């Protein structure tokens, strides 16, 4: 089976949307499918059999690829991906178009309309256009966003929903399948081995000092400023650390000597940091799709402190050891203080993904339906 994947994001790259794209590519490659990926100019080339990349021109490379948002360079990349999609559809026969996020779905739909190709289109929903518009003001008129969203939901052939809360927002008869986002399997595998005692973590330079861990990027919506302000309220005196992973060139400045920026870390180091953390935090300031970090956090036994928003409650509500804190430095600091004093290790069990089987079912159903619809009717001779 041959797939045209439209992936408007840095790829491969360690960021939420990019990680989801990598997961999808991995599932489809494991099925033996041939995948042509159209993507942005930034990122590493995957070393997987059957996967080929076509990138937008370097001219449109994002200056800060780890920070999401809508930029002129991104729009230029999307225009280039549309041109590439049209060329690919005219030159090759594809069984399925798999499009990521709103812009990918729009590119896929326009491309198949312009080429008049009857290729099933799968819309992999990382979130809704309404959520995207609330964060980045893509269009000024909410009605335009609603109409575009409704059009795409009805025009595509299948919706792959990343998060449970999205299902509740859908108002369409288009078939849909919930395939939850997954964290990096290498990190998850090491976390399992650490929790079972099969391996031991590497030592930290700060020894046995308690530490609060944040993972992710430093975009404004992540709420790192709130986290830093809250941590400043704690009387740490070198006895507690705030450890933050991610691109430290984009990190907010602080004079607090107990704040540690690690920069990017590899999978093994990330798993070790997650395993050893005394408290895990997510101070996100906007709603919408949940942060990828919480899927890693779920695979630990440490207390969590997160902001009281739907992006967190939709995944973490009802779990032991999770505090939903108000978005003030004082409230967040108090929640962290109480979590640091909580020596309970929480037993959490997370099932492994069945994404590969789900994608197989979706694709086979779409290809069968397309084949049946294009076959001429059977005639009977009397």
One Martini backbone bead per residue (centre of mass of N, CA, C, O) as a GRO file, in nm:
protein
  382
    1UNK     BB    1   0.097   0.036   0.022
    2UNK     BB    2   0.038   0.380  -0.068
    3UNK     BB    3   0.151   0.689   0.094
    4UNK     BB    4   0.044   1.025   0.145
    5UNK     BB    5   0.218   1.246   0.357
    6UNK     BB    6   0.105   1.531   0.543
    7UNK     BB    7   0.369   1.727   0.726
    8UNK     BB    8   0.329   2.033   0.890
    9UNK     BB    9   0.648   2.001   1.012
   10UNK     BB   10   0.895   1.923   1.188
   11UNK     BB   11   1.111   1.655   1.042
   12UNK     BB   12   1.256   1.521   1.265
   13UNK     BB   13   1.119   1.611   1.598
   14UNK     BB   14   1.105   1.741   1.939
   15UNK     BB   15   0.765   1.761   1.910
   16UNK     BB   16   0.450   1.703   1.936
   17UNK     BB   17   0.367   1.681   1.632
   18UNK     BB   18   0.628   1.535   1.540
   19UNK     BB   19   0.587   1.284   1.714
   20UNK     BB   20   0.322   1.193   1.588
   21UNK     BB   21   0.434   1.153   1.306
   22UNK     BB   22   0.641   0.938   1.383
   23UNK     BB   23   0.437   0.733   1.485
   24UNK     BB   24   0.285   0.695   1.219
   25UNK     BB   25   0.521   0.607   1.046
   26UNK     BB   26   0.589   0.359   1.216
   27UNK     BB   27   0.324   0.206   1.182
   28UNK     BB   28   0.326   0.194   0.866
   29UNK     BB   29   0.605   0.061   0.834
   30UNK     BB   30   0.530  -0.198   0.997
   31UNK     BB   31   0.316  -0.273   0.757
   32UNK     BB   32   0.480  -0.212   0.473
   33UNK     BB   33   0.453   0.066   0.381
   34UNK     BB   34   0.457   0.328   0.149
   35UNK     BB   35   0.613   0.653   0.230
   36UNK     BB   36   0.530   0.989   0.143
   37UNK     BB   37   0.684   1.275   0.280
   38UNK     BB   38   0.556   1.596   0.355
   39UNK     BB   39   0.776   1.866   0.465
   40UNK     BB   40   0.978   2.042   0.639
   41UNK     BB   41   1.316   2.158   0.643
   42UNK     BB   42   1.318   2.064   0.937
   43UNK     BB   43   1.526   1.792   1.025
   44UNK     BB   44   1.543   1.453   1.034
   45UNK     BB   45   1.618   1.164   0.874
   46UNK     BB   46   1.469   0.877   0.839
   47UNK     BB   47   1.561   0.523   0.912
   48UNK     BB   48   1.338   0.385   0.690
   49UNK     BB   49   1.183   0.157   0.527
   50UNK     BB   50   0.973   0.317   0.284
   51UNK     BB   51   1.085   0.615   0.347
   52UNK     BB   52   1.012   0.937   0.208
   53UNK     BB   53   1.136   1.275   0.141
   54UNK     BB   54   0.974   1.602   0.109
   55UNK     BB   55   1.081   1.934   0.108
   56UNK     BB   56   1.077   2.233   0.179
   57UNK     BB   57   1.235   2.503   0.139
   58UNK     BB   58   1.489   2.664   0.312
   59UNK     BB   59   1.360   2.946   0.304
   60UNK     BB   60   1.126   2.821   0.524
   61UNK     BB   61   1.284   2.803   0.769
   62UNK     BB   62   1.262   2.790   1.097
   63UNK     BB   63   1.394   2.967   1.355
   64UNK     BB   64   1.182   2.831   1.588
   65UNK     BB   65   1.083   2.505   1.580
   66UNK     BB   66   0.993   2.459   1.897
   67UNK     BB   67   0.787   2.692   1.827
   68UNK     BB   68   0.475   2.736   1.799
   69UNK     BB   69   0.295   2.859   1.510
   70UNK     BB   70   0.227   3.141   1.296
   71UNK     BB   71   0.407   3.195   0.991
   72UNK     BB   72   0.541   3.288   0.695
   73UNK     BB   73   0.715   3.034   0.664
   74UNK     BB   74   0.487   2.835   0.705
   75UNK     BB   75   0.315   2.928   0.465
   76UNK     BB   76   0.534   2.867   0.256
   77UNK     BB   77   0.551   2.565   0.314
   78UNK     BB   78   0.254   2.498   0.250
   79UNK     BB   79   0.265   2.583  -0.045
   80UNK     BB   80   0.484   2.378  -0.122
   81UNK     BB   81   0.324   2.123  -0.038
   82UNK     BB   82   0.099   2.158  -0.243
   83UNK     BB   83   0.274   2.129  -0.493
   84UNK     BB   84   0.384   1.849  -0.422
   85UNK     BB   85   0.111   1.704  -0.404
   86UNK     BB   86   0.025   1.745  -0.695
   87UNK     BB   87   0.265   1.602  -0.825
   88UNK     BB   88   0.233   1.327  -0.689
   89UNK     BB   89  -0.061   1.266  -0.787
   90UNK     BB   90   0.018   1.276  -1.097
   91UNK     BB   91   0.262   1.048  -1.084
   92UNK     BB   92   0.100   0.876  -0.867
   93UNK     BB   93  -0.030   0.594  -0.691
   94UNK     BB   94  -0.261   0.621  -0.429
   95UNK     BB   95  -0.441   0.491  -0.151
   96UNK     BB   96  -0.351   0.726   0.061
   97UNK     BB   97  -0.419   1.018   0.251
   98UNK     BB   98  -0.214   1.160   0.515
   99UNK     BB   99  -0.322   1.418   0.739
  100UNK     BB  100  -0.187   1.675   0.940
  101UNK     BB  101  -0.388   1.860   1.057
  102UNK     BB  102  -0.534   2.130   0.926
  103UNK     BB  103  -0.326   2.202   0.701
  104UNK     BB  104  -0.302   1.916   0.587
  105UNK     BB  105  -0.602   1.876   0.511
  106UNK     BB  106  -0.619   2.116   0.319
  107UNK     BB  107  -0.401   2.027   0.124
  108UNK     BB  108  -0.526   1.751   0.050
  109UNK     BB  109  -0.799   1.854  -0.059
  110UNK     BB  110  -0.696   2.048  -0.277
  111UNK     BB  111  -0.521   1.844  -0.434
  112UNK     BB  112  -0.754   1.641  -0.510
  113UNK     BB  113  -0.927   1.848  -0.660
  114UNK     BB  114  -0.715   1.950  -0.876
  115UNK     BB  115  -0.654   1.634  -0.972
  116UNK     BB  116  -0.897   1.436  -0.955
  117UNK     BB  117  -0.852   1.241  -0.705
  118UNK     BB  118  -0.971   0.923  -0.570
  119UNK     BB  119  -0.847   0.969  -0.260
  120UNK     BB  120  -0.827   0.889   0.044
  121UNK     BB  121  -0.884   1.094   0.344
  122UNK     BB  122  -0.683   1.143   0.630
  123UNK     BB  123  -0.753   1.305   0.946
  124UNK     BB  124  -0.512   1.408   1.175
  125UNK     BB  125  -0.610   1.509   1.497
  126UNK     BB  126  -0.446   1.730   1.714
  127UNK     BB  127  -0.693   1.920   1.679
  128UNK     BB  128  -0.873   2.203   1.658
  129UNK     BB  129  -0.932   2.494   1.496
  130UNK     BB  130  -1.040   2.641   1.739
  131UNK     BB  131  -0.789   2.598   1.918
  132UNK     BB  132  -0.584   2.722   1.725
  133UNK     BB  133  -0.720   3.005   1.707
  134UNK     BB  134  -0.702   3.078   2.010
  135UNK     BB  135  -0.381   3.078   2.013
  136UNK     BB  136  -0.309   3.227   1.697
  137UNK     BB  137  -0.500   3.390   1.517
  138UNK     BB  138  -0.560   3.304   1.213
  139UNK     BB  139  -0.854   3.417   1.244
  140UNK     BB  140  -1.085   3.674   1.323
  141UNK     BB  141  -1.331   3.488   1.243
  142UNK     BB  142  -1.501   3.237   1.389
  143UNK     BB  143  -1.689   3.151   1.151
  144UNK     BB  144  -1.464   3.063   0.960
  145UNK     BB  145  -1.352   2.838   1.135
  146UNK     BB  146  -1.613   2.671   1.150
  147UNK     BB  147  -1.651   2.624   0.843
  148UNK     BB  148  -1.379   2.489   0.787
  149UNK     BB  149  -1.409   2.261   0.989
  150UNK     BB  150  -1.672   2.138   0.874
  151UNK     BB  151  -1.569   2.084   0.592
  152UNK     BB  152  -1.338   1.886   0.664
  153UNK     BB  153  -1.502   1.677   0.823
  154UNK     BB  154  -1.688   1.609   0.562
  155UNK     BB  155  -1.465   1.562   0.328
  156UNK     BB  156  -1.344   1.344   0.457
  157UNK     BB  157  -1.306   0.985   0.528
  158UNK     BB  158  -1.123   1.016   0.801
  159UNK     BB  159  -1.092   1.031   1.160
  160UNK     BB  160  -0.815   1.101   1.368
  161UNK     BB  161  -0.812   1.088   1.716
  162UNK     BB  162  -0.601   1.192   1.984
  163UNK     BB  163  -0.840   1.291   2.184
  164UNK     BB  164  -1.122   1.257   2.371
  165UNK     BB  165  -1.234   1.559   2.362
  166UNK     BB  166  -1.278   1.573   2.051
  167UNK     BB  167  -1.522   1.387   2.017
  168UNK     BB  168  -1.723   1.590   2.166
  169UNK     BB  169  -1.685   1.820   1.919
  170UNK     BB  170  -1.811   1.655   1.702
  171UNK     BB  171  -2.017   1.741   1.385
  172UNK     BB  172  -2.019   1.440   1.234
  173UNK     BB  173  -2.040   1.143   1.010
  174UNK     BB  174  -1.760   1.085   1.007
  175UNK     BB  175  -1.546   0.862   1.051
  176UNK     BB  176  -1.390   0.749   1.365
  177UNK     BB  177  -1.065   0.731   1.548
  178UNK     BB  178  -0.908   0.648   1.846
  179UNK     BB  179  -0.558   0.766   1.872
  180UNK     BB  180  -0.338   0.796   2.087
  181UNK     BB  181  -0.096   0.943   2.201
  182UNK     BB  182   0.265   0.887   2.206
  183UNK     BB  183   0.539   0.827   2.338
  184UNK     BB  184   0.849   0.744   2.341
  185UNK     BB  185   0.943   0.415   2.346
  186UNK     BB  186   1.229   0.445   2.466
  187UNK     BB  187   1.137   0.584   2.724
  188UNK     BB  188   0.928   0.374   2.819
  189UNK     BB  189   1.113   0.130   2.837
  190UNK     BB  190   1.304   0.248   3.051
  191UNK     BB  191   1.095   0.304   3.267
  192UNK     BB  192   1.015   0.010   3.309
  193UNK     BB  193   1.302  -0.086   3.393
  194UNK     BB  194   1.330   0.104   3.635
  195UNK     BB  195   1.070   0.012   3.794
  196UNK     BB  196   1.172  -0.301   3.801
  197UNK     BB  197   1.506  -0.296   3.837
  198UNK     BB  198   1.680  -0.371   3.581
  199UNK     BB  199   1.772  -0.073   3.606
  200UNK     BB  200   1.983   0.213   3.652
  201UNK     BB  201   2.035   0.528   3.708
  202UNK     BB  202   2.187   0.797   3.649
  203UNK     BB  203   2.357   1.033   3.790
  204UNK     BB  204   2.331   1.336   3.948
  205UNK     BB  205   2.487   1.640   4.007
  206UNK     BB  206   2.273   1.684   4.269
  207UNK     BB  207   2.209   1.415   4.373
  208UNK     BB  208   1.971   1.394   4.649
  209UNK     BB  209   1.822   1.623   4.553
  210UNK     BB  210   1.544   1.765   4.516
  211UNK     BB  211   1.314   1.757   4.220
  212UNK     BB  212   1.173   1.953   3.968
  213UNK     BB  213   0.998   1.867   3.660
  214UNK     BB  214   1.045   1.994   3.324
  215UNK     BB  215   0.899   1.936   3.000
  216UNK     BB  216   0.989   2.107   2.699
  217UNK     BB  217   0.907   2.404   2.593
  218UNK     BB  218   0.917   2.792   2.579
  219UNK     BB  219   0.651   2.875   2.529
  220UNK     BB  220   0.422   3.085   2.654
  221UNK     BB  221   0.183   2.869   2.697
  222UNK     BB  222   0.348   2.684   2.909
  223UNK     BB  223   0.420   2.859   3.183
  224UNK     BB  224   0.720   2.916   3.287
  225UNK     BB  225   0.688   3.182   3.439
  226UNK     BB  226   0.508   3.066   3.658
  227UNK     BB  227   0.709   2.855   3.760
  228UNK     BB  228   0.938   3.048   3.841
  229UNK     BB  229   0.770   3.219   4.038
  230UNK     BB  230   0.698   2.983   4.224
  231UNK     BB  231   0.987   2.885   4.294
  232UNK     BB  232   1.078   3.157   4.429
  233UNK     BB  233   0.883   3.100   4.686
  234UNK     BB  234   1.075   2.893   4.764
  235UNK     BB  235   1.276   2.755   5.026
  236UNK     BB  236   1.556   2.610   4.911
  237UNK     BB  237   1.868   2.645   4.969
  238UNK     BB  238   1.979   2.396   4.775
  239UNK     BB  239   1.754   2.151   4.841
  240UNK     BB  240   1.623   2.242   4.564
  241UNK     BB  241   1.516   2.172   4.226
  242UNK     BB  242   1.480   2.309   3.895
  243UNK     BB  243   1.412   2.111   3.610
  244UNK     BB  244   1.488   2.180   3.256
  245UNK     BB  245   1.396   2.086   2.945
  246UNK     BB  246   1.541   2.178   2.643
  247UNK     BB  247   1.584   2.468   2.468
  248UNK     BB  248   1.793   2.695   2.631
  249UNK     BB  249   1.788   2.939   2.420
  250UNK     BB  250   1.457   2.982   2.497
  251UNK     BB  251   1.491   3.047   2.786
  252UNK     BB  252   1.424   3.193   3.061
  253UNK     BB  253   1.546   3.413   3.275
  254UNK     BB  254   1.751   3.354   3.577
  255UNK     BB  255   1.885   3.393   3.926
  256UNK     BB  256   1.828   3.110   4.013
  257UNK     BB  257   2.046   2.856   4.127
  258UNK     BB  258   1.807   2.618   4.136
  259UNK     BB  259   1.809   2.641   3.827
  260UNK     BB  260   1.797   2.385   3.565
  261UNK     BB  261   1.943   2.363   3.245
  262UNK     BB  262   1.987   2.091   3.012
  263UNK     BB  263   1.863   2.077   2.760
  264UNK     BB  264   1.890   1.849   2.547
  265UNK     BB  265   1.783   1.506   2.568
  266UNK     BB  266   1.792   1.189   2.572
  267UNK     BB  267   1.607   0.915   2.629
  268UNK     BB  268   1.761   0.807   2.875
  269UNK     BB  269   1.777   1.073   3.034
  270UNK     BB  270   1.476   1.133   3.049
  271UNK     BB  271   1.395   0.879   3.203
  272UNK     BB  272   1.574   0.935   3.451
  273UNK     BB  273   1.442   1.204   3.530
  274UNK     BB  274   1.155   1.098   3.565
  275UNK     BB  275   1.217   0.878   3.777
  276UNK     BB  276   1.366   1.089   3.995
  277UNK     BB  277   1.138   1.263   4.044
  278UNK     BB  278   0.939   1.436   4.287
  279UNK     BB  279   0.819   1.642   4.067
  280UNK     BB  280   0.565   1.711   3.824
  281UNK     BB  281   0.520   1.965   3.561
  282UNK     BB  282   0.227   2.171   3.421
  283UNK     BB  283   0.180   2.528   3.336
  284UNK     BB  284  -0.031   2.564   3.139
  285UNK     BB  285  -0.225   2.850   2.969
  286UNK     BB  286  -0.382   2.661   2.767
  287UNK     BB  287  -0.605   2.514   2.583
  288UNK     BB  288  -0.673   2.187   2.458
  289UNK     BB  289  -0.443   1.994   2.385
  290UNK     BB  290  -0.251   1.790   2.536
  291UNK     BB  291   0.043   1.741   2.670
  292UNK     BB  292   0.291   1.517   2.611
  293UNK     BB  293   0.420   1.502   2.898
  294UNK     BB  294   0.184   1.347   3.048
  295UNK     BB  295   0.253   1.067   2.918
  296UNK     BB  296   0.508   1.040   3.081
  297UNK     BB  297   0.406   1.092   3.370
  298UNK     BB  298   0.216   0.836   3.379
  299UNK     BB  299   0.498   0.649   3.387
  300UNK     BB  300   0.503   0.730   3.682
  301UNK     BB  301   0.521   0.784   4.065
  302UNK     BB  302   0.483   1.087   4.074
  303UNK     BB  303   0.391   1.378   4.152
  304UNK     BB  304   0.153   1.628   4.035
  305UNK     BB  305   0.160   1.964   3.880
  306UNK     BB  306  -0.122   2.143   3.749
  307UNK     BB  307  -0.326   2.306   3.568
  308UNK     BB  308  -0.675   2.404   3.565
  309UNK     BB  309  -0.728   2.229   3.276
  310UNK     BB  310  -0.850   2.049   3.017
  311UNK     BB  311  -0.572   1.947   2.910
  312UNK     BB  312  -0.553   1.785   3.191
  313UNK     BB  313  -0.829   1.664   3.290
  314UNK     BB  314  -0.881   1.474   3.035
  315UNK     BB  315  -0.635   1.278   3.156
  316UNK     BB  316  -0.604   1.318   3.499
  317UNK     BB  317  -0.868   1.268   3.603
  318UNK     BB  318  -0.875   1.058   3.900
  319UNK     BB  319  -0.587   1.065   3.979
  320UNK     BB  320  -0.338   0.998   4.173
  321UNK     BB  321  -0.120   1.265   4.256
  322UNK     BB  322  -0.300   1.515   4.149
  323UNK     BB  323  -0.264   1.871   4.102
  324UNK     BB  324  -0.495   2.138   4.057
  325UNK     BB  325  -0.385   2.454   3.990
  326UNK     BB  326  -0.369   2.766   4.018
  327UNK     BB  327  -0.270   3.067   3.817
  328UNK     BB  328  -0.055   3.126   4.058
  329UNK     BB  329   0.231   3.151   4.224
  330UNK     BB  330   0.118   3.080   4.505
  331UNK     BB  331  -0.048   2.823   4.430
  332UNK     BB  332   0.178   2.667   4.284
  333UNK     BB  333   0.378   2.666   4.519
  334UNK     BB  334   0.200   2.513   4.723
  335UNK     BB  335   0.169   2.257   4.552
  336UNK     BB  336   0.470   2.190   4.542
  337UNK     BB  337   0.525   2.176   4.843
  338UNK     BB  338   0.327   1.940   4.899
  339UNK     BB  339   0.455   1.740   4.695
  340UNK     BB  340   0.739   1.729   4.828
  341UNK     BB  341   0.611   1.610   5.102
  342UNK     BB  342   0.521   1.374   4.919
  343UNK     BB  343   0.628   1.026   4.950
  344UNK     BB  344   0.447   0.908   4.754
  345UNK     BB  345   0.411   0.624   4.540
  346UNK     BB  346   0.250   0.587   4.238
  347UNK     BB  347   0.039   0.353   4.089
  348UNK     BB  348   0.075   0.316   3.737
  349UNK     BB  349  -0.122   0.211   3.446
  350UNK     BB  350  -0.018   0.170   3.100
  351UNK     BB  351  -0.112   0.106   2.800
  352UNK     BB  352  -0.030  -0.003   2.505
  353UNK     BB  353  -0.026   0.040   2.186
  354UNK     BB  354  -0.272  -0.005   1.887
  355UNK     BB  355  -0.209   0.161   1.621
  356UNK     BB  356  -0.139  -0.038   1.396
  357UNK     BB  357  -0.416  -0.184   1.383
  358UNK     BB  358  -0.588   0.067   1.334
  359UNK     BB  359  -0.462   0.153   1.063
  360UNK     BB  360  -0.522  -0.101   0.909
  361UNK     BB  361  -0.830  -0.085   0.923
  362UNK     BB  362  -0.869   0.188   0.792
  363UNK     BB  363  -0.726   0.136   0.520
  364UNK     BB  364  -0.879  -0.117   0.427
  365UNK     BB  365  -1.159   0.015   0.424
  366UNK     BB  366  -1.096   0.242   0.220
  367UNK     BB  367  -0.995   0.070  -0.016
  368UNK     BB  368  -1.247  -0.104  -0.045
  369UNK     BB  369  -1.448   0.129  -0.093
  370UNK     BB  370  -1.306   0.244  -0.346
  371UNK     BB  371  -1.313  -0.009  -0.521
  372UNK     BB  372  -1.623  -0.048  -0.521
  373UNK     BB  373  -1.692   0.245  -0.642
  374UNK     BB  374  -1.511   0.188  -0.926
  375UNK     BB  375  -1.674  -0.041  -1.009
  376UNK     BB  376  -1.847  -0.183  -1.232
  377UNK     BB  377  -2.134  -0.296  -1.300
  378UNK     BB  378  -2.304  -0.584  -1.302
  379UNK     BB  379  -2.391  -0.796  -1.567
  380UNK     BB  380  -2.681  -0.976  -1.691
  381UNK     BB  381  -2.760  -1.257  -1.868
  382UNK     BB  382  -3.051  -1.415  -2.014
   0.00000   0.00000   0.00000
